[in-house]
Amino acid sequence: MERYKTLKMELPELNQRLGGGIPSNATVLLCFQTGAMFQKFTSWSFINQMENPHIIVVKYNEHPEQFIERSKIGTITLSRNSEARGEKLFTIIDCFTQEAEAKKNVDKGTIQQIAYPFDLDYLYSTMRNIREELGRKRWVVWIFSSLTDLSIGVLEEEIIRFSRRLFRLHKNYHDLAFYLLNMDAHSKRFLAVINQLMDIIINFKVEETESKLRNYLQVTKGVFLTDSTKLYYEVDEKGELIFF
């Protein structure tokens, strides 16, 4: 199986700045001040460009059923071969509910509840075991939401050590991984270390002017970065992005 591919996002303007799209083996940091853009990353357009994909979502800030409904992850169509083999499309590692350890099967996926979501050794072991069970033939996309929510119960130094272990796991399997982070909630040293570890960094910010607030995205680090200028946008009534 091909281990590398450039995946097109639904935002042509972003693809252009990334040198064509998101590499399928990249670790990507999404820094937010607002949440408007994340919906574009959960439209899952790039999933259809991957053969036999599996999505692993680590959720600290939302009940898994709410995420399934909001993100429409269940609308992704599995290949006929995947359906025939009874393969799952996604696994949600539930760090939000904080109930007793449990595993629940849902349509096209599995919810794995974590009783101790701030025990990083245990969380890493769970994530590694899930990945190992999928095997090396599966294309895997990770979404970790979010490092900021994790920091509520864990020191930043521990998160850095945890992140280093996870990133080595991603690279070992050539996985694509998205990490969300509120940059205003962390120390400069923490941000500097995390930024160094990432392949791609995309900032979504709000700029205050005399007349109004302006949303923009900016790619500040990239594997094939071609343009780091601010890309301003507005959200229309339908929730679509208009760039200018």
N, C-alpha and C positions, 0 to 999 in steps of 0.2 A: 504493500500500500504506500502511496506517496505520503511522505511525512511533512511536506511543506507546501503551503498554498497561500496566495494572497486573497483575502476575503473582502468582498465589496460590502460596505455598509450602505444604509439607505440615504446617506448624506453625501452626494457627489463632491461637495465642497470640502468635506472632511477627508474623503478618499484622496483628493488631489494633494492636500497638505501632507498626507501620510505616504506619498509616493506611490499611490495606487490602491491602498486599502490596508487592512489589518493583517499582518502575518499570522498564520494559523498556529504558530508556536510562540507567540509573544506574551509577555506579562504586561498588562496595561493598567495604569492608575488613572481613575476618573475622579478628579477633584471637583467638588461641588460647593457652591454657595446657594444654588437653587436646584430644585429637583426636576425641572421641566425636560431636560435632555434625556434622562434615563429611559423614558418611554421609547425613544428611538433605538436604544440598544436592546430593548426587550420586544421589538417588533420581529426579531428573529429572522430577518431576511438573509443573514449570512449563514444560518444553520442549513438552509437548503443547498448551499454550496459545498457541504461537507458530506462525505460518505459514511453512513452508519454512525451518526453523531449521538453523544450523550451529554446532557447538561447537568452539572452539579452545582446547586445553589446553596450557599451558607447564609441563613437569614437570622439576623439579630434584632431586626426592627419591625417585623411584621409576621402575623400568623401565616403559616404556609398556605392554608386554604384561601386567604385573602390575596396572597401573592399569585396563586394559580389563576384566580379569577381576574385580577387586575392586569396581569402581564399577558394573559391569553396564551400561556405556554402550551396549554392542552390543544391548541388549534394547529400546532405543527403536525404535518403529515409524516408518519413513519413510512419507510419503504416497505414494499410487499414482503421482501425477504425478512426484514426485521420483525414485521407483524407475525409472519409464519413461524419465526423462531421464538416468539413470545418475549422479545426484548423490550426493555423499558426505555423511554425517551429521556427521563430526567430523574434525579434524586434530589430531594430537598433535605438538607441537614437543618433541623429545626432547633435553633438556639434561642428562640423567643419564648416558647411555651413554658419551658423549664418544669416539665412534669417528669414522671418516672420514665426510664428508658423504654422506648417502644418503637416498633416498625409498622408502618401502615401502608398498604397498597392502595393507590388511587388510579384513576384512568390514566394510562400511559406512563405512570411514574410511581415513585416510592417516597414516603416521608419518614425520615429517620430522626426521632426525637433524641435530644441530648440532655441528660439529667444535670450535667455539670458543665455548662457551656464556657465557663471561664477557667477550666482546667485545661491548659493549652497542650499538655502532653497527651491527655485523653482525646481532645479534639483532633490533634494531628494524627493520632493513631486511627481514629474513626475515618478521617478523610483519606488516609493512605490505604486503609483496608478496602474502602469503597472503590478507590481507583484501581487497586490491584485485582479486584474481582472482575472489573470490566475488561481487563486484558489490554495488550498493546495494539490490537487491531481496531479499537474504537477511537474515533475522533472525540475528544472531550473538551468541553468549554466549562470553565469554572466562573462563577460569579460570587464574590465574597462581599456581602453587604451587612455591615461595613466595618472597616478597621476602627473607625471612630466609635461605633457602638461597642466594639470589643474593649476599647480603652476605658469604658465605664467601670469594668471590674478587673482590669489588668494593667500593670505599669507599662509605660512605653518601652522600656528596655526589654521587657519580656516579649512584647509584641514584635520587636525587631528580631530577636532570636527566633521566635516562632515563624516570622515571615521568611527568614533565610532558609529555614528547613522546608517550608512549603514551596518556595521558588525552586529549590533544587528538585523537589518532587515533580513540579510542572515540567521543568527542563528535561528530566529523565524520561518522561513520557511524551515530550514534544507537544504539550497541551497549550491551549489558549486560555488565559486567565484574566478576568477583569476584577479589580479591587476598587471599592468605593471608599472615599475619605472626605471628610469636611476639613479642609486645610486650616480653617480658622480655629479649630479645636485642639491643635497640637503645637508642640514646641518646635522651634526652628531646627534644632538638632535632629529631632525625630523625622521631620519632613525631609531634611537633607539626606539622611541615611536611606529612607524609603525611596526617595527619588532616584538615588544612585542605583538601587537594586532593580528598578523598573526598566523595561525596554522602551515603553511608550508612556508619555504623560499627557493627558488631555485635561485642560482646565476649563470649567464652565463657571463664568463669573458674571457679576452685575457691576456695571460702571455708572456712577451717579454723575449726572450733568446738571446744568442749571434748570433745564426744562423737564427732564424725565430720567428714568432709569433705563439703561441700555444693557441688554443681555449679549454676551459674546462667548465664543469658545476660542481656545488657543492651544495649539499643539506645541508644548515646550520641550519635548524630547521625543525622538522617533527613530526607528531603525533606518528608514529612508526619508527622513524629514526634508521637505522641499520648501516649506513656508511656515514661519512662526508668527506671522502677523495676526492681529485680532480679526476674528470673523464674526461680525455682528448679525444678530437675528432677532426676529419677533415671533411670537406664537399667535396664530390666527384663531378664529372662533372654533375651528374644528380640531385644534390642537396640533396643527401642522406648523412646521418651521418655515419662515420666510427669511432668506438671507439677503443682505444688501451691503 
